[in-house]
């Protein structure tokens, strides 16, 4: 049986997630929606983001999607519980992979590259309290990365300085906490020069999606 699923992100970031899902689960019919008109989400209020997202999720359900993948850390960390309560459809979220990063760190220092709205969320705070006890979590200012990637104007030097600074500060795990950043994952890996491992959550999201689909 072919299932139809929805994948949402604020902008082009979620397309990397769509590609990963298509590769792992080619039998799925995927409807992808973004909100290019209002990107970036990471600097907006939660109320504003909710007002943008709610009609899009309604469209997913009206179009027959059985599962919605929230390929946006900002929406997942701030609104996933509210959206699940409103729509009563299985949702697979995407949030910063603090648990595997903290568990894998040998130096006791990790870095989380994410939007300001993700970093200020209660869910993110909970993830740190649960899984990063005794681990130093660096949170570099990546607030303009989404816009850079969305406009295809990546400032390599600026990114290089941030990556170098966090590696110099001892981080041996770098968490990509925004799907837009997946598009520069290889760049970031190259810039670490082997000093840190780069972690992003596409594989765990696909594993969770498979579990959810089995239960339908």
Secondary structure, DSSP 8 states (H G I E B T S, - for coil): ---EEEEE-SSTTHHHHHHHHHHH-TTSEEEEE--TTT---TTS-HHHHHHHHHHHHHHHHHTT-SEEEE--HHHHHHHHHHHHHHH-SEEE-----HHHHHHH-SSSEEEEE--HHHHTSHHHHHHHHHH-TT-EEE----TTHHHHHHTT---HHHHHHHHHHHHHTT--EEEE-SGGGGGGHHHHHHHHTTSSEEE-SHHHHHHHHHHHHHT-
